[in-house]
Amino acid sequence: MQKFEGLEQEYAKYVGTKFGISTNTGTSALHLALKSIGIKKGDEIITSEFQMIAPAFAVSYCGATPVFVDCDDNLLIDVSKIKRKITKKTKAILVVHTYGRICQMDKIMELAKKYKLRVIEDGCEAQGGMFEDRMVGSFDIGVFSFYINKIIPAEEGGMITTDDENIASRARFLKNMSFSPEHDFLHQEIGFNYRMTNSQANYALANLRNINQIQQKRYQVKSWYDKYIKKEYQMPDNRSVVWIYDIKHPQKDKVVKLLNEKGIKARHGFRAMSEQLPFLGRFKHLKAYKMSKEVMYLPVSPLMTEEMVKNIADIVNSS
């Protein structure tokens, strides 16, 4: 058995699905998931305003249109606003579990069932996260990343999880250049070179088997941030898992610059998707736009010490 096949089996078991399909990146996993459910030009995919841009790009790769829904106070898609965006062209809801917080999957699945839509969960920032008694990525189609800064890191890599055998077969076919089982170099349709390497899989597999210890160390780092960061800067404490530590700061740009100058990998929060040049539209009324003016995030790593966290907090608090 190849290493990537072992990772597929163990990751699917971890998430609680029948199938895992490995890819070379999380973005290619998003694209592959969409292609595997037949998304094409003219289709619409509902997704969140406040997210990293990869899901919106993946929709565009298919020739489809991302339809953005504003966020709530948790930076997650506002479920109460999804229904008004559903049209006859809508084929799926692509939810993003941003910064380790988990979307309201019960309400999202209820909407999807009512309107006969597929649901894709982007769990790239929420590996191991739970909604009630179910793990992220187990509701319909899950997508994950093994990028070096993720909770389960590798050099790179991605994964699709699902119970749908047709989706799994389709994804495996497309990711491998659409080769037939005979491998006779006769291709019936356009495919992709989205295969994961064995070295990527080996790295991810080692971290998957150590996930409980990794999670515990990340929670410890979070608890230090909770202790030292001023309360008025802290975001809602409802992260299911700890990927990064997001905060709100009125001098966000200044703080990020100052931390970066000191070699600390702080980052700006995501921008509203409607603000992005490829999707330019009305955005200044959106909560996602307003939140992005203050939201930033601080690094979390299992290797961090309390002293390191306190040093970061001192800079944030005094800025």
N, C-alpha and C positions, 0 to 999 in steps of 0.2 A: 504493500500500500504506500502511495506517495504521501508525503507530509501534509500537503494541502488537503488530501482526502481525510486524513486523520483529524485535522482541524475542523473540517466541515462537519464531521460526525460529532465531535465533542462540543463544538459550539452550538449546534442544533439541539443537542441534549441539554446543554446549559440553559438555553433560552426556553426550551420546552416545545420545540417544533419537530416535525418529521424530517425536514430537509434543511441543509445548509449548502450554499453555493458560494465558493470563494471567488474573489476578484482581486485585481491588482491595486485598486484604490476604492475609497468610499464613494467618490463621485461616479466612478464607473459602475459601482453597485447600484446607485440611484438610477443611472441611465438604463442599465440592464433590467432593473425591476420594472421600469416604465415600459420599455420595449417588450418585455415578456407578457405584459397584459394588453399589448396591442395598441399602445398610445401612438397617435399619428398626427399629421398636420390637420388642423381644424378642431382638435380636441382641446378641452379646457381641464386644467388640474388646479384644484383649490389648495392653497398653501398659505403659510404665515408671512406677514409683513416683516416681523422681527426674526431674522435667521441669518446664518451664513449663506452666501449666495449660491453655493453648489446645488441645492435642490432646484432653484429657479433655473440655473443653467441646464441641469439635466432635463427638465421639462422642455426647454428650448431646443436642446439637441434632437428631440423627437419631432420638432416642428410644431409642437403644441404650444398653448398659451398658459402661462402661470397666472392664476387669478388670486390676488392677495387679499387676505383678511387681517384686519388689525389685531394687535396683541392686547392681552389683559395686563393687570398689574404684575403678573408673574413672568411676563415676557413671552407667554405662550399664546397660541392662536385662541382668539376669543370665540368660543363655541357658539355663543348666542348670536354671532354675526355670520355664521357659515351659511345658514339656510338661504338668506337673501342673495347669496352669490351663486347658488346652484341654478344652472340652465340646462337646456336639452343637450348642450355640448359637453357638459361636465361628465368626466369618466372616473375620476378618483379624487380622494382627499389625501394630500401628502402632509402629514403632521410632523413637526420637529420638536423633539424633547430638548428644549434649549437649556444649556448650562446645568444639566442634570435634573431639571424639574420635569414632571411628567404631565402630559396633556390629559384632559378628561376623556379617557378612552371609552367609557360607557356611553356617554352622550354622542361621541363621534361615531361609534359603531351603530348606534341606534339610527342616526341620520343616514349612514351609509346603507343600512338595510332598507330603510324606507325608500330611498332614491336609487337603490341598486348600484351603488358605487363601490369600487375597490378602495381599500385603505392601505397606504404605505406609511410606515413609521420610520422616520429618520432618527435612529438611536445612536448616532455617531458620538454624541456628547453625553450619553446616558447608559453606557454598557452596565448591565446588572441592575438597572432601575426597575421598580415595580409599580404597577397600578393595581391596588388592592392585592389579590393573590396571584396575579399574572405578571410575567416578566415582559418588559419592553421587547417588541419584535415578535410577539406570539399571537397577535390579534388577527392579522391577515398576512401582510408582507412586511418584514423588517429589513432595515438596511443599517449596516454598521461600518465603522472605519477602524483600522489598526494603525493609523498615522502615529508617528513617534510621540506625540503629546497626548494621546488618548489614554483612557483608563486601562485598556488592554492594548499595549503598544507593540508595534513591530517597526521595521524600517518603513513600511508602507503596507497597504492591503485593505481589503474590504470583504463584506459578507452579506449575503441575502439569506433570510430565514423565512420559512413558510411551511404550512401543512398541505399546500396545493401541489400535487404531483405534476400537474400540467405546467404550472409556473416554473417549478424546479427543472423539469426537462427542457423547457423552452430556454431558460436562462443558461443552462449548461451548453446547449447547442449554440446559442448566439455568442457566448463569451469565447468560444473556441473557433472563431473564424467561420462559423456555420459549416464545419466539416461534417460530412455524412459518416455514419458508423464504419463504412468501408474505407474512409479516408482516401478516396479515389481522385481527389482534387477537382471534382465536379461540384460546384456550389450553387444551390438553388436560390439563395438570397444573400443580402449583405450581412456580414457578421462582424465581430469585433475581437481584437486581441486583448482581452481583459483577464488573462490568466494570472493567477498568483504564483509566485515562485516558491520553491520548497524552502528556501532560506527565510523568506517572509513568514511562511506558515510555521516554521520551526520556532521562530522568535515569538510569534503570537501564541502558539500552543503552550510554550513555557510560561508565559504570563497568564494565560487563561487558567492553567493549573494552580497558579499562585494568587488567584483573584481575591480570595477572602482576605489574605494578608495585605494585598495592595489597597483594598477598600478600607480596611481598618486604619492604615497609615494615612490615607487621604482624609478620613474623618477626623483623625487627630490634628492634622494641619488645619482643617476647618475650625475645629474647636479653639485653636490658638488665635485664628483670625477673629472669631466671635469674641474672644477675651480681650483682644487689644484694639480692634477697629472701633472707632466711635459709633455708637448705636445709630446716630442719625444718618450714617453713611451705609449701613447694612441693608441688604435686600431681604425680601421674605425668606425666612428660614424653613423652607419646605422642599429643599433639594432631596430627591430620592437617593441620588448618588452624588459624589463630589468629583466633578471634573475640574472646574476652576472656581474661584471665589469672586463672584460679581458684586459690585458695590455701586452706589450712586454718589457722585461728588460734584458740587457746583463748579469746581475748578478742574474738571476731568482732563482737559487737554494739557493743562499745566502739570498735573500729577503724573500722567502717563509719560510725558516728556522727561520729567525729573527722574522717575524711576528707571526709564530706559537708559538715561545718561549714566546711571549708577550700575548698569548691567543687569537690572531686574526686568524680567520679561512681562511687564504689564502691557495690556492691550486695550484699545478702544472697544466699546461694545459694538454690536452689529448695527448697521444702518437700515432704515426702512427700505424694503425692496423697491417701492415706487419711487424712491429717491435715486436709485441706481440708473446710470445713463442708458443701459440697454432696455430698461423698463420705465423710462421717465414718465411720470404722471403727477397727479395731485397728491401731495403727501404732507404738507405742513399742518394739516388738521389732525393727523394721525397720532395716536398714542405712541406708536412705534417710533415715529420721528422725534417726538418730544422726549421720550425715554432715552433715545440714543444721544441726546445732548448731554446727559449726565452719567449714563451707565458705562462703566469700564470694568475690566476684570484683572485680578491678581493671580499670580502663578500658584499652582498646587502640584507638588511632587512628593512621592513617598520618601524622597531623600532629604526633604526640608526639616530643619530643626526649629524649636521654639524661638531661639535667638534670631534666626533668619526671619521668621514671621514677625517678631516684635520690631525688628529693624524696618521692615516694609511698612508696618502699621504706624510707626513713629513718623515716617516720611509722609504718609497719607494724611495722618491726623494733624500735622503741623503745616500743611500746604493750604 
